[in-house]
């Protein structure tokens, strides 16, 4: 029984991972469009707004530190990607 439940939960995680990968791909495609439009400065106000929105939109506030850490890394990856364009 526990194995079936574990497999069911893992299947749900796999589905979330698939959707996340698709959303990440869309995000990076938008980065390609944004790159030529923005000045070559780091917009820390924008980064703070993104992180504030993440915290605000979470229903489970106990995961906020992890979500913020993830999005900080995503912002870094996005910046690195844009530098290579």
C-alpha positions, 0 to 999 in steps of 0.5 A: 500500500505504501509503495502505491501511495509513494508512486502516486505522489512521485507521479504528481511530482513528475507532472509538476516537474514537467510543467515547471520545465515548460514554464522555465523554457517560456521564461527564458524565451522571454528573457531573449526578448527582454535583453535588447530592451533593457539597459545594461544595469542590474535592476535590484528594485525589480529583483526585490519586487519579484522576491516580495511577490513570491513571499506574498503569493505563497499559501504555505509561509513555512516554505518562503525561505526555500522559495526565495532561495530558489528564485534568487538562484533563478534570477542569477541564472537568468542574468547569466543567460542574458549575458550570453545572448 
